[in-house]
Structure formats: C-alpha cells, structure tokens
C-alpha cells in the first residue's frame, strides 16, 4: 500500500522512524515534508499536499492512505480535512484507529506525536492500515451524507423539522424564558 505522510517540526523525528517502520512492513512511502527541522514551519501545506495525494491516488485506483501528525495532531487533522474527499480522523488509541476505518472509511489518520510513544503511535497506524471499512449500510449512508454536503452543501432532511401541533419550534431558544 502507498502511504502519504506529513508532519510539522514536532513530528520530524517521529516521521523518520515511521518511514522505516512502514517501509519495513512493505509499504511504499511518500514523504510530503518537512525535510529539515524548522520550529516555525507551517504544517498546513505539508498536510494538505499529503491529503491531496491520497485523494488523487484513490481516484486513480491506487490503494493508499495518509498519515499526518504533529504535536497534538489537531491542526494536522483540520488541515487534511479541508481537502475534498478526505476523511481524516484524530486517533489516540487502537480502538479509535480501528473505528476510523470500520465506521468512517477514514483515508487519513492524524496523531499527536507528543502525546504517544513511537510504539503506541506505530500500533495505531498499523491497526488503521490493517482495518477494512465495514461497508455496513448505515456507515455508507452517513459517509454519503458527508460527501453530499462537501459537494453541494446539501443536508439530509432533519427529522425534527415537522413542528409539533400549535406550530411551536421545540428547538427555539427564548432568552426571555430563562
């Protein structure tokens, strides 16, 4: 499998270890940077490029996933998720790595390199890569709803949209009512 990776300065050492780990497992690694340690680097471009490459490869039928990481993984996940077609999940355990793939068909994983040991993070990534999407109807439906919103802003109908008798909106907040 092809694995696109990106980081910020906080994850640079982690990135080097991870590349060796993944290559040793037989994966093709594409590093989107950074190459050198720069404490003031701007990670969004690295993560966005990795995410774009995942989408491009998947569209071409290439089996691929992405791994982005930084100090917390939050900014890296947010950056990757700005790319249409990316479903990046912030992972902090084996269970969240597995569920990201099984339920959300996540194609990018985000990890906080300062939050975990290398062995923990590598185990999360290995589980993420090894776990297939369940293809359960409910998950397929929900992913389609996300894709539809991403494509054209449409949302599934809100089941609460039908007002109760009397026309009251049960979700309306009235600051005067306390």
OpenMM code with the backbone's topology and positions (N, CA, C; nanometers):
from openmm import Vec3, app, unit

residues = "UNK UNK UNK UNK UNK UNK UNK UNK UNK UNK UNK UNK UNK UNK UNK UNK UNK UNK UNK UNK UNK UNK UNK UNK UNK UNK UNK UNK UNK UNK UNK UNK UNK UNK UNK UNK UNK UNK UNK UNK UNK UNK UNK UNK UNK UNK UNK UNK UNK UNK UNK UNK UNK UNK UNK UNK UNK UNK UNK UNK UNK UNK UNK UNK UNK UNK UNK UNK UNK UNK UNK UNK UNK UNK UNK UNK UNK UNK UNK UNK UNK UNK UNK UNK UNK UNK UNK UNK UNK UNK UNK UNK UNK UNK UNK UNK UNK UNK UNK UNK UNK UNK UNK UNK UNK UNK UNK UNK UNK UNK UNK UNK UNK UNK UNK UNK UNK UNK UNK UNK UNK UNK UNK UNK UNK UNK UNK UNK UNK UNK UNK UNK UNK UNK UNK UNK UNK UNK UNK UNK UNK UNK UNK UNK UNK UNK UNK UNK UNK UNK UNK UNK UNK UNK UNK UNK UNK UNK UNK UNK UNK UNK UNK UNK UNK UNK UNK UNK UNK UNK UNK UNK UNK UNK UNK UNK UNK UNK".split()
positions = [
    Vec3(0.0852, -0.1179, 0.0000),
    Vec3(0.0000, 0.0000, 0.0000),
    Vec3(0.0897, 0.1241, 0.0000),
    Vec3(0.0426, 0.2272, -0.0678),
    Vec3(0.1143, 0.3545, -0.0669),
    Vec3(0.0644, 0.4370, 0.0519),
    Vec3(0.1593, 0.4909, 0.1279),
    Vec3(0.1265, 0.5718, 0.2449),
    Vec3(0.1874, 0.7101, 0.2267),
    Vec3(0.1019, 0.8118, 0.2252),
    Vec3(0.1466, 0.9510, 0.2186),
    Vec3(0.1584, 1.0026, 0.3613),
    Vec3(0.2719, 1.0624, 0.3949),
    Vec3(0.2897, 1.1142, 0.5301),
    Vec3(0.3307, 1.2604, 0.5271),
    Vec3(0.2934, 1.3301, 0.6326),
    Vec3(0.3315, 1.4702, 0.6507),
    Vec3(0.3308, 1.5002, 0.7992),
    Vec3(0.4070, 1.6009, 0.8368),
    Vec3(0.4189, 1.6352, 0.9781),
    Vec3(0.4467, 1.7838, 0.9928),
    Vec3(0.4773, 1.8223, 1.1142),
    Vec3(0.5336, 1.9538, 1.1415),
    Vec3(0.6658, 1.9287, 1.2123),
    Vec3(0.7269, 2.0343, 1.2618),
    Vec3(0.8575, 2.0181, 1.3264),
    Vec3(0.8506, 1.9243, 1.4468),
    Vec3(0.7378, 1.9211, 1.5174),
    Vec3(0.7249, 1.8375, 1.6371),
    Vec3(0.7298, 1.6894, 1.6040),
    Vec3(0.6967, 1.6544, 1.4813),
    Vec3(0.6922, 1.5140, 1.4444),
    Vec3(0.8032, 1.4693, 1.3518),
    Vec3(0.9031, 1.5534, 1.3298),
    Vec3(1.0055, 1.5205, 1.2305),
    Vec3(1.0825, 1.3932, 1.2659),
    Vec3(1.1261, 1.3806, 1.3896),
    Vec3(1.1981, 1.2586, 1.4294),
    Vec3(1.1052, 1.1378, 1.4192),
    Vec3(0.9824, 1.1571, 1.4618),
    Vec3(0.8804, 1.0529, 1.4523),
    Vec3(0.8624, 1.0109, 1.3062),
    Vec3(0.8620, 1.1080, 1.2148),
    Vec3(0.8428, 1.0802, 1.0731),
    Vec3(0.9511, 0.9875, 1.0197),
    Vec3(1.0742, 1.0131, 1.0573),
    Vec3(1.1855, 0.9298, 1.0113),
    Vec3(1.1690, 0.7863, 1.0608),
    Vec3(1.1382, 0.7704, 1.1883),
    Vec3(1.1155, 0.6368, 1.2445),
    Vec3(0.9981, 0.5684, 1.1751),
    Vec3(0.8910, 0.6443, 1.1540),
    Vec3(0.7716, 0.5883, 1.0932),
    Vec3(0.7973, 0.5418, 0.9500),
    Vec3(0.8729, 0.6183, 0.8757),
    Vec3(0.9034, 0.5787, 0.7382),
    Vec3(0.9770, 0.4456, 0.7353),
    Vec3(1.0726, 0.4277, 0.8254),
    Vec3(1.1453, 0.3000, 0.8330),
    Vec3(1.0510, 0.1863, 0.8734),
    Vec3(0.9661, 0.2127, 0.9706),
    Vec3(0.8705, 0.1122, 1.0181),
    Vec3(0.7765, 0.0690, 0.9054),
    Vec3(0.7181, 0.1645, 0.8364),
    Vec3(0.6211, 0.1329, 0.7306),
    Vec3(0.6876, 0.0685, 0.6095),
    Vec3(0.8057, 0.1167, 0.5728),
    Vec3(0.8780, 0.0557, 0.4605),
    Vec3(0.9152, -0.0884, 0.4952),
    Vec3(0.9525, -0.1117, 0.6211),
    Vec3(0.9846, -0.2472, 0.6659),
    Vec3(0.8657, -0.3410, 0.6592),
    Vec3(0.7459, -0.2847, 0.6661),
    Vec3(0.6230, -0.3643, 0.6551),
    Vec3(0.5801, -0.3804, 0.5096),
    Vec3(0.6599, -0.3288, 0.4162),
    Vec3(0.6320, -0.3472, 0.2747),
    Vec3(0.5527, -0.2364, 0.2081),
    Vec3(0.5309, -0.1254, 0.2781),
    Vec3(0.4554, -0.0147, 0.2204),
    Vec3(0.5463, 0.0792, 0.1415),
    Vec3(0.4883, 0.1412, 0.0404),
    Vec3(0.5569, 0.2466, -0.0353),
    Vec3(0.5287, 0.3789, 0.0360),
    Vec3(0.6328, 0.4524, 0.0702),
    Vec3(0.6178, 0.5749, 0.1479),
    Vec3(0.6428, 0.6960, 0.0592),
    Vec3(0.5539, 0.7949, 0.0698),
    Vec3(0.5727, 0.9234, 0.0025),
    Vec3(0.5716, 1.0297, 0.1123),
    Vec3(0.6853, 1.0942, 0.1304),
    Vec3(0.7029, 1.1948, 0.2360),
    Vec3(0.6734, 1.3330, 0.1789),
    Vec3(0.5773, 1.4021, 0.2403),
    Vec3(0.5393, 1.5355, 0.1950),
    Vec3(0.5989, 1.6460, 0.2810),
    Vec3(0.6901, 1.6102, 0.3682),
    Vec3(0.7644, 1.7097, 0.4426),
    Vec3(0.7161, 1.7294, 0.5843),
    Vec3(0.7952, 1.8103, 0.6525),
    Vec3(0.9153, 1.8800, 0.6108),
    Vec3(1.0365, 1.7865, 0.6058),
    Vec3(1.1431, 1.8382, 0.5492),
    Vec3(1.2665, 1.7606, 0.5382),
    Vec3(1.3617, 1.7976, 0.6508),
    Vec3(1.3679, 1.9263, 0.6835),
    Vec3(1.4584, 1.9753, 0.7868),
    Vec3(1.3796, 2.0303, 0.9046),
    Vec3(1.4413, 2.0269, 1.0216),
    Vec3(1.3780, 2.0797, 1.1419),
    Vec3(1.3736, 2.2323, 1.1344),
    Vec3(1.2538, 2.2867, 1.1427),
    Vec3(1.2326, 2.4312, 1.1459),
    Vec3(1.1195, 2.4571, 1.2441),
    Vec3(1.1522, 2.5062, 1.3648),
    Vec3(1.0490, 2.5210, 1.4678),
    Vec3(0.9357, 2.6171, 1.4312),
    Vec3(0.9531, 2.6976, 1.3297),
    Vec3(0.8476, 2.7903, 1.2892),
    Vec3(0.7811, 2.7486, 1.1579),
    Vec3(0.7973, 2.6207, 1.1216),
    Vec3(0.7387, 2.5765, 0.9951),
    Vec3(0.5862, 2.5857, 1.0000),
    Vec3(0.5277, 2.5844, 0.8834),
    Vec3(0.3829, 2.5908, 0.8689),
    Vec3(0.3338, 2.4562, 0.8162),
    Vec3(0.2824, 2.3741, 0.9062),
    Vec3(0.2404, 2.2376, 0.8732),
    Vec3(0.1224, 2.2287, 0.7765),
    Vec3(0.0297, 2.3275, 0.7682),
    Vec3(-0.0866, 2.3046, 0.6816),
    Vec3(-0.0510, 2.2639, 0.5388),
    Vec3(0.0463, 2.3271, 0.4780),
    Vec3(0.0803, 2.2934, 0.3390),
    Vec3(0.1281, 2.1488, 0.3266),
    Vec3(0.2085, 2.1028, 0.4222),
    Vec3(0.2567, 1.9642, 0.4180),
    Vec3(0.1386, 1.8669, 0.4256),
    Vec3(0.0485, 1.8918, 0.5199),
    Vec3(-0.0645, 1.8018, 0.5422),
    Vec3(-0.1646, 1.8068, 0.4279),
    Vec3(-0.1876, 1.9250, 0.3753),
    Vec3(-0.2797, 1.9386, 0.2623),
    Vec3(-0.2248, 1.8661, 0.1401),
    Vec3(-0.0950, 1.8794, 0.1148),
    Vec3(-0.0357, 1.8083, -0.0005),
    Vec3(-0.0475, 1.6575, 0.0157),
    Vec3(-0.0248, 1.6071, 0.1367),
    Vec3(-0.0391, 1.4628, 0.1604),
    Vec3(-0.1836, 1.4206, 0.1375),
    Vec3(-0.2784, 1.4982, 0.1888),
    Vec3(-0.4201, 1.4662, 0.1726),
    Vec3(-0.4608, 1.4702, 0.0255),
    Vec3(-0.4138, 1.5703, -0.0473),
    Vec3(-0.4439, 1.5784, -0.1908),
    Vec3(-0.3916, 1.4553, -0.2645),
    Vec3(-0.2733, 1.4104, -0.2263),
    Vec3(-0.2136, 1.2933, -0.2911),
    Vec3(-0.2946, 1.1671, -0.2621),
    Vec3(-0.3480, 1.1554, -0.1399),
    Vec3(-0.4327, 1.0403, -0.1060),
    Vec3(-0.5555, 1.0388, -0.1960),
    Vec3(-0.6228, 1.1518, -0.2074),
    Vec3(-0.7433, 1.1597, -0.2906),
    Vec3(-0.7098, 1.1299, -0.4368),
    Vec3(-0.6020, 1.1878, -0.4850),
    Vec3(-0.5606, 1.1673, -0.6245),
    Vec3(-0.5306, 1.0189, -0.6508),
    Vec3(-0.4555, 0.9559, -0.5597),
    Vec3(-0.4221, 0.8143, -0.5770),
    Vec3(-0.5469, 0.7268, -0.5693),
    Vec3(-0.6349, 0.7544, -0.4737),
    Vec3(-0.7555, 0.6736, -0.4620),
    Vec3(-0.8416, 0.6863, -0.5872),
    Vec3(-0.8499, 0.8059, -0.6439),
    Vec3(-0.9266, 0.8263, -0.7669),
    Vec3(-0.8661, 0.7475, -0.8834),
    Vec3(-0.7341, 0.7268, -0.8789),
    Vec3(-0.6652, 0.6514, -0.9836),
    Vec3(-0.6664, 0.5011, -0.9564),
    Vec3(-0.7324, 0.4594, -0.8469),
    Vec3(-0.7414, 0.3176, -0.8161),
    Vec3(-0.6214, 0.2614, -0.7423),
    Vec3(-0.5377, 0.3491, -0.6897),
    Vec3(-0.4193, 0.3052, -0.6151),
    Vec3(-0.4573, 0.2886, -0.4691),
    Vec3(-0.4235, 0.1745, -0.4122),
    Vec3(-0.4508, 0.1506, -0.2702),
    Vec3(-0.3580, 0.2411, -0.1889),
    Vec3(-0.4188, 0.3368, -0.1188),
    Vec3(-0.3388, 0.4362, -0.0484),
    Vec3(-0.4121, 0.4910, 0.0724),
    Vec3(-0.3349, 0.5344, 0.1706),
    Vec3(-0.3865, 0.6028, 0.2889),
    Vec3(-0.2864, 0.7119, 0.3259),
    Vec3(-0.3263, 0.7977, 0.4195),
    Vec3(-0.2376, 0.9046, 0.4631),
    Vec3(-0.2199, 0.9047, 0.6137),
    Vec3(-0.1050, 0.9547, 0.6568),
    Vec3(-0.0736, 0.9710, 0.7981),
    Vec3(-0.0183, 1.1122, 0.8155),
    Vec3(-0.0858, 1.1921, 0.8992),
    Vec3(-0.0370, 1.3263, 0.9311),
    Vec3(-0.0236, 1.3364, 1.0819),
    Vec3(0.0773, 1.4068, 1.1263),
    Vec3(0.0996, 1.4163, 1.2695),
    Vec3(0.1767, 1.5421, 1.3030),
    Vec3(0.1616, 1.5821, 1.4257),
    Vec3(0.2312, 1.6975, 1.4797),
    Vec3(0.2281, 1.6854, 1.6307),
    Vec3(0.2424, 1.7954, 1.7008),
    Vec3(0.2427, 1.7908, 1.8463),
    Vec3(0.1182, 1.7265, 1.9020),
    Vec3(0.0014, 1.7757, 1.8609),
    Vec3(-0.1251, 1.7196, 1.9091),
    Vec3(-0.1982, 1.6405, 1.8019),
    Vec3(-0.1721, 1.6682, 1.6765),
    Vec3(-0.2448, 1.6074, 1.5662),
    Vec3(-0.3693, 1.6843, 1.5270),
    Vec3(-0.4115, 1.7776, 1.6110),
    Vec3(-0.5351, 1.8519, 1.5831),
    Vec3(-0.5255, 1.9375, 1.4579),
    Vec3(-0.4257, 2.0237, 1.4512),
    Vec3(-0.4116, 2.1122, 1.3359),
    Vec3(-0.3880, 2.0353, 1.2074),
    Vec3(-0.3163, 1.9259, 1.2194),
    Vec3(-0.2876, 1.8438, 1.1025),
    Vec3(-0.4157, 1.7784, 1.0509),
    Vec3(-0.5004, 1.7319, 1.1422),
    Vec3(-0.6289, 1.6736, 1.1024),
    Vec3(-0.7177, 1.7793, 1.0375),
    Vec3(-0.7239, 1.8963, 1.0985),
    Vec3(-0.8059, 2.0046, 1.0437),
    Vec3(-0.7583, 2.0397, 0.9032),
    Vec3(-0.6284, 2.0507, 0.8849),
    Vec3(-0.5731, 2.0839, 0.7530),
    Vec3(-0.6084, 1.9782, 0.6500),
    Vec3(-0.5868, 1.8521, 0.6833),
    Vec3(-0.6155, 1.7435, 0.5892),
    Vec3(-0.7636, 1.7413, 0.5527),
    Vec3(-0.8496, 1.7687, 0.6496),
    Vec3(-0.9938, 1.7632, 0.6244),
    Vec3(-1.0445, 1.8772, 0.5365),
    Vec3(-0.9621, 1.9729, 0.5049),
    Vec3(-1.0022, 2.0793, 0.4121),
    Vec3(-0.9970, 2.0331, 0.2676),
    Vec3(-0.9368, 1.9180, 0.2422),
    Vec3(-0.9249, 1.8649, 0.1068),
    Vec3(-1.0506, 1.7835, 0.0755),
    Vec3(-1.1256, 1.8216, -0.0285),
    Vec3(-1.2448, 1.7446, -0.0651),
    Vec3(-1.2101, 1.5974, -0.0875),
    Vec3(-1.2900, 1.5111, -0.0265),
    Vec3(-1.2690, 1.3678, -0.0402),
    Vec3(-1.1888, 1.3054, 0.0730),
    Vec3(-1.1335, 1.3888, 0.1589),
    Vec3(-1.0570, 1.3363, 0.2717),
    Vec3(-1.1482, 1.3216, 0.3926),
    Vec3(-1.1300, 1.2104, 0.4607),
    Vec3(-1.1939, 1.1852, 0.5892),
    Vec3(-1.0807, 1.1533, 0.6860),
    Vec3(-1.0274, 1.2577, 0.7489),
    Vec3(-0.9155, 1.2421, 0.8414),
    Vec3(-0.9680, 1.2292, 0.9833),
    Vec3(-0.9169, 1.1314, 1.0550),
    Vec3(-0.9588, 1.1042, 1.1917),
    Vec3(-0.8416, 1.1229, 1.2870),
    Vec3(-0.8659, 1.1966, 1.3953),
    Vec3(-0.7674, 1.2090, 1.5021),
    Vec3(-0.7755, 1.0824, 1.5858),
    Vec3(-0.6646, 1.0126, 1.5966),
    Vec3(-0.6619, 0.8826, 1.6625),
    Vec3(-0.5728, 0.8891, 1.7854),
    Vec3(-0.6197, 0.8289, 1.8948),
    Vec3(-0.5426, 0.8280, 2.0187),
    Vec3(-0.5410, 0.6909, 2.0851),
    Vec3(-0.5974, 0.5904, 2.0179),
    Vec3(-0.5988, 0.4553, 2.0733),
    Vec3(-0.6164, 0.3546, 1.9601),
    Vec3(-0.5948, 0.2288, 1.9930),
    Vec3(-0.6193, 0.1225, 1.8953),
    Vec3(-0.7662, 0.1262, 1.8528),
    Vec3(-0.8556, 0.1439, 1.9491),
    Vec3(-0.9990, 0.1440, 1.9189),
    Vec3(-1.0363, 0.2572, 1.8238),
    Vec3(-0.9830, 0.3790, 1.8457),
    Vec3(-1.0195, 0.4900, 1.7566),
    Vec3(-0.9595, 0.4700, 1.6176),
    Vec3(-0.8434, 0.4061, 1.6095),
    Vec3(-0.7833, 0.3766, 1.4789),
    Vec3(-0.8707, 0.2787, 1.4018),
    Vec3(-0.9165, 0.1771, 1.4720),
    Vec3(-0.9998, 0.0752, 1.4092),
    Vec3(-1.1362, 0.1323, 1.3671),
    Vec3(-1.1985, 0.2071, 1.4566),
    Vec3(-1.3305, 0.2634, 1.4263),
    Vec3(-1.3244, 0.3669, 1.3138),
    Vec3(-1.2139, 0.4397, 1.3049),
    Vec3(-1.1994, 0.5378, 1.1968),
    Vec3(-1.2108, 0.4704, 1.0607),
    Vec3(-1.1537, 0.3524, 1.0484),
    Vec3(-1.1612, 0.2786, 0.9217),
    Vec3(-1.2947, 0.2051, 0.9093),
    Vec3(-1.3335, 0.1294, 1.0135),
    Vec3(-1.4539, 0.0467, 1.0060),
    Vec3(-1.5807, 0.1279, 0.9821),
    Vec3(-1.5961, 0.2377, 1.0553),
    Vec3(-1.7217, 0.3134, 1.0514),
    Vec3(-1.7176, 0.4342, 0.9598),
    Vec3(-1.6015, 0.4973, 0.9468),
    Vec3(-1.5932, 0.6228, 0.8721),
    Vec3(-1.5167, 0.6118, 0.7414),
    Vec3(-1.4621, 0.4950, 0.7136),
    Vec3(-1.3780, 0.4760, 0.5948),
    Vec3(-1.2761, 0.5892, 0.5843),
    Vec3(-1.2198, 0.6267, 0.7000),
    Vec3(-1.1200, 0.7337, 0.7023),
    Vec3(-1.0048, 0.6958, 0.6102),
    Vec3(-0.9564, 0.7935, 0.5365),
    Vec3(-0.8442, 0.7674, 0.4469),
    Vec3(-0.7170, 0.8386, 0.4919),
    Vec3(-0.7268, 0.9137, 0.5988),
    Vec3(-0.6103, 0.9791, 0.6599),
    Vec3(-0.6235, 0.9655, 0.8112),
    Vec3(-0.5136, 0.9381, 0.8754),
    Vec3(-0.5084, 0.9298, 1.0212),
    Vec3(-0.4220, 1.0456, 1.0713),
    Vec3(-0.4651, 1.1075, 1.1799),
    Vec3(-0.3873, 1.2147, 1.2428),
    Vec3(-0.3521, 1.1700, 1.3847),
    Vec3(-0.2277, 1.1936, 1.4222),
    Vec3(-0.1792, 1.1504, 1.5535),
    Vec3(-0.0954, 1.2613, 1.6149),
    Vec3(-0.1073, 1.2761, 1.7448),
    Vec3(-0.0229, 1.3689, 1.8198),
    Vec3(0.1084, 1.3025, 1.8558),
    Vec3(0.2159, 1.3435, 1.7911),
    Vec3(0.3465, 1.2817, 1.8153),
    Vec3(0.3975, 1.3094, 1.9565),
    Vec3(0.3536, 1.4180, 2.0179),
    Vec3(0.3943, 1.4483, 2.1550),
    Vec3(0.3030, 1.3835, 2.2587),
    Vec3(0.2007, 1.3153, 2.2128),
    Vec3(0.1023, 1.2560, 2.3028),
    Vec3(0.1246, 1.1071, 2.3266),
    Vec3(0.2075, 1.0451, 2.2438),
    Vec3(0.2241, 0.9000, 2.2483),
    Vec3(0.3696, 0.8618, 2.2270),
    Vec3(0.4051, 0.7438, 2.2734),
    Vec3(0.5356, 0.6891, 2.2402),
    Vec3(0.5325, 0.6486, 2.0931),
    Vec3(0.6490, 0.6293, 2.0370),
    Vec3(0.6538, 0.5839, 1.8984),
    Vec3(0.5843, 0.4495, 1.8837),
    Vec3(0.6085, 0.3581, 1.9762),
    Vec3(0.5483, 0.2252, 1.9663),
    Vec3(0.3959, 0.2315, 1.9705),
    Vec3(0.3407, 0.3182, 2.0549),
    Vec3(0.1951, 0.3342, 2.0595),
    Vec3(0.1427, 0.3862, 1.9265),
    Vec3(0.2035, 0.4931, 1.8776),
    Vec3(0.1579, 0.5543, 1.7526),
    Vec3(0.1729, 0.4577, 1.6357),
    Vec3(0.2826, 0.3853, 1.6316),
    Vec3(0.3019, 0.2877, 1.5235),
    Vec3(0.1941, 0.1799, 1.5293),
    Vec3(0.1567, 0.1378, 1.6498),
    Vec3(0.0500, 0.0381, 1.6638),
    Vec3(-0.0839, 0.0938, 1.6148),
    Vec3(-0.1124, 0.2212, 1.6425),
    Vec3(-0.2360, 0.2844, 1.5939),
    Vec3(-0.2370, 0.2840, 1.4412),
    Vec3(-0.1247, 0.3241, 1.3836),
    Vec3(-0.1135, 0.3338, 1.2377),
    Vec3(-0.1252, 0.1956, 1.1740),
    Vec3(-0.0568, 0.0968, 1.2318),
    Vec3(-0.0649, -0.0393, 1.1786),
    Vec3(-0.2093, -0.0900, 1.1805),
    Vec3(-0.2808, -0.0642, 1.2906),
    Vec3(-0.4195, -0.1095, 1.3003),
    Vec3(-0.5068, -0.0354, 1.1990),
    Vec3(-0.4841, 0.0942, 1.1840),
    Vec3(-0.5584, 0.1751, 1.0868),
    Vec3(-0.5416, 0.1172, 0.9465),
    Vec3(-0.4188, 0.0875, 0.9099),
    Vec3(-0.3897, 0.0347, 0.7764),
    Vec3(-0.4527, -0.1038, 0.7576),
    Vec3(-0.4499, -0.1857, 0.8615),
    Vec3(-0.4968, -0.3242, 0.8509),
    Vec3(-0.6484, -0.3388, 0.8578),
    Vec3(-0.7181, -0.2370, 0.9062),
    Vec3(-0.8627, -0.2480, 0.9266),
    Vec3(-0.9394, -0.2060, 0.8016),
    Vec3(-1.0249, -0.2924, 0.7514),
    Vec3(-1.1059, -0.2552, 0.6348),
    Vec3(-1.2323, -0.1792, 0.6764),
    Vec3(-1.2887, -0.1076, 0.5824),
    Vec3(-1.4190, -0.0434, 0.6001),
    Vec3(-1.5244, -0.1532, 0.6069),
    Vec3(-1.6211, -0.1384, 0.6958),
    Vec3(-1.7234, -0.2423, 0.7168),
    Vec3(-1.8229, -0.2537, 0.6018),
    Vec3(-1.8444, -0.1475, 0.5274),
    Vec3(-1.9457, -0.1419, 0.4211),
    Vec3(-2.0868, -0.1617, 0.4729),
    Vec3(-2.1087, -0.1450, 0.6032),
    Vec3(-2.2443, -0.1538, 0.6567),
    Vec3(-2.3270, -0.0377, 0.6019),
    Vec3(-2.4526, -0.0646, 0.5729),
    Vec3(-2.5394, 0.0348, 0.5091),
    Vec3(-2.5419, 0.1665, 0.5867),
    Vec3(-2.5532, 0.1610, 0.7180),
    Vec3(-2.5622, 0.2846, 0.7967),
    Vec3(-2.4366, 0.3696, 0.7817),
    Vec3(-2.3213, 0.3057, 0.7722),
    Vec3(-2.1962, 0.3811, 0.7573),
    Vec3(-2.1828, 0.4358, 0.6153),
    Vec3(-2.2206, 0.3553, 0.5176),
    Vec3(-2.2190, 0.4010, 0.3784),
    Vec3(-2.3110, 0.5224, 0.3641),
    Vec3(-2.4283, 0.5149, 0.4236),
    Vec3(-2.5256, 0.6255, 0.4161),
    Vec3(-2.4690, 0.7529, 0.4781),
    Vec3(-2.4079, 0.7409, 0.5937),
    Vec3(-2.3544, 0.8585, 0.6629),
    Vec3(-2.2373, 0.9200, 0.5873),
    Vec3(-2.1523, 0.8378, 0.5319),
    Vec3(-2.0403, 0.8893, 0.4528),
    Vec3(-2.0934, 0.9599, 0.3284),
    Vec3(-2.1981, 0.9058, 0.2681),
    Vec3(-2.2600, 0.9708, 0.1516),
    Vec3(-2.3175, 1.1070, 0.1897),
    Vec3(-2.3749, 1.1178, 0.3086),
    Vec3(-2.4274, 1.2463, 0.3539),
    Vec3(-2.3146, 1.3488, 0.3691),
    Vec3(-2.2025, 1.3064, 0.4228),
    Vec3(-2.0870, 1.3961, 0.4376),
    Vec3(-2.0383, 1.4389, 0.2994),
    Vec3(-2.0271, 1.3442, 0.2082),
    Vec3(-1.9801, 1.3756, 0.0721),
    Vec3(-2.0762, 1.4704, 0.0009),
    Vec3(-2.2062, 1.4518, 0.0209),
    Vec3(-2.3042, 1.5405, -0.0429),
    Vec3(-2.2903, 1.6825, 0.0098),
    Vec3(-2.2739, 1.6969, 0.1389),
    Vec3(-2.2556, 1.8303, 0.1951),
    Vec3(-2.1278, 1.8939, 0.1415),
    Vec3(-2.0228, 1.8154, 0.1357),
    Vec3(-1.8949, 1.8649, 0.0841),
    Vec3(-1.9086, 1.9098, -0.0618),
    Vec3(-1.9867, 1.8365, -0.1394),
    Vec3(-2.0015, 1.8660, -0.2825),
    Vec3(-2.0909, 1.9862, -0.3102),
    Vec3(-2.2057, 1.9929, -0.2402),
    Vec3(-2.3002, 2.0984, -0.2775),
    Vec3(-2.3726, 2.1635, -0.1600),
    Vec3(-2.3328, 2.1311, -0.0398),
    Vec3(-2.3939, 2.1940, 0.0772),
    Vec3(-2.5261, 2.1339, 0.1189),
    Vec3(-2.5672, 2.0250, 0.0545),
    Vec3(-2.6960, 1.9664, 0.0895),
    Vec3(-2.6848, 1.8821, 0.2156),
    Vec3(-2.7945, 1.8807, 0.2906),
    Vec3(-2.8030, 1.8017, 0.4133),
    Vec3(-2.9208, 1.7068, 0.4043),
    Vec3(-2.9092, 1.5956, 0.4772),
    Vec3(-3.0223, 1.5038, 0.4881),
    Vec3(-3.1356, 1.5779, 0.5590),
    Vec3(-3.2603, 1.5428, 0.5312),
    Vec3(-3.3728, 1.6084, 0.5988),
    Vec3(-3.3610, 1.5943, 0.7511),
    Vec3(-3.3981, 1.6985, 0.8216),
    Vec3(-3.3964, 1.6981, 0.9678),
    Vec3(-3.5277, 1.6388, 1.0152),
    Vec3(-3.5231, 1.5249, 1.0857),
    Vec3(-3.6482, 1.4630, 1.1295),
    Vec3(-3.7245, 1.5498, 1.2290),
    Vec3(-3.6603, 1.6480, 1.2858),
    Vec3(-3.7270, 1.7383, 1.3798),
    Vec3(-3.7931, 1.8550, 1.3077),
    Vec3(-3.7821, 1.8612, 1.1772),
    Vec3(-3.8319, 1.9761, 1.1016),
    Vec3(-3.9831, 1.9928, 1.1102),
    Vec3(-4.0542, 1.8852, 1.1274),
    Vec3(-4.2001, 1.8962, 1.1406),
    Vec3(-4.2305, 1.9481, 1.2805),
    Vec3(-4.2869, 2.0680, 1.2871),
    Vec3(-4.3169, 2.1308, 1.4173),
    Vec3(-4.4314, 2.0579, 1.4853),
    Vec3(-4.4276, 2.0506, 1.6194),
    Vec3(-4.5402, 1.9900, 1.6922),
    Vec3(-4.6679, 2.0708, 1.6688),
    Vec3(-4.7801, 2.0113, 1.7021),
    Vec3(-4.9063, 2.0828, 1.6827),
    Vec3(-4.8998, 2.2173, 1.7541),
    Vec3(-4.9603, 2.3162, 1.6977),
    Vec3(-4.9540, 2.4517, 1.7520),
    Vec3(-4.8435, 2.5320, 1.6870),
    Vec3(-4.7606, 2.4667, 1.6014),
    Vec3(-4.6588, 2.5399, 1.5270),
    Vec3(-4.5375, 2.5810, 1.6071),
    Vec3(-4.5222, 2.5318, 1.7281),
    Vec3(-4.4059, 2.5706, 1.8081),
    Vec3(-4.2803, 2.5029, 1.7552),
    Vec3(-4.1717, 2.5726, 1.7627),
    Vec3(-4.0428, 2.5155, 1.7269),
    Vec3(-3.9771, 2.4715, 1.8568),
    Vec3(-3.9686, 2.3411, 1.8800),
    Vec3(-3.9184, 2.2884, 2.0067),
    Vec3(-3.7716, 2.3207, 2.0298),
    Vec3(-3.6973, 2.3537, 1.9252),
    Vec3(-3.5555, 2.3833, 1.9406),
    Vec3(-3.5271, 2.5320, 1.9577),
    Vec3(-3.6274, 2.6136, 1.9460),
    Vec3(-3.6062, 2.7581, 1.9539),
    Vec3(-3.5661, 2.7972, 2.0962),
    Vec3(-3.4704, 2.8837, 2.1068),
    Vec3(-3.4247, 2.9342, 2.2370),
    Vec3(-3.4864, 3.0705, 2.2596),
    Vec3(-3.5515, 3.0846, 2.3715),
    Vec3(-3.6133, 3.2123, 2.4077),
    Vec3(-3.5384, 3.2655, 2.5291),
    Vec3(-3.4528, 3.3693, 2.5100),
    Vec3(-3.3738, 3.4213, 2.6217),
    Vec3(-3.4619, 3.4797, 2.7336),
    Vec3(-3.5830, 3.5214, 2.6992),
    Vec3(-3.6734, 3.5771, 2.7993),
    Vec3(-3.7288, 3.4671, 2.8898),
    Vec3(-3.7342, 3.3422, 2.8370),
    Vec3(-3.7913, 3.2325, 2.9134),
    Vec3(-3.6922, 3.1779, 3.0161),
    Vec3(-3.5651, 3.2160, 3.0038),
    Vec3(-3.4666, 3.1739, 3.1019),
    Vec3(-3.4147, 3.0415, 3.0731),
] * unit.nanometer
topology = app.Topology()
chain = topology.addChain("A")
for resn in residues:
    res = topology.addResidue(resn, chain)
    for name in ("N", "CA", "C"):
        topology.addAtom(name, app.Element.getBySymbol(name[0]), res)
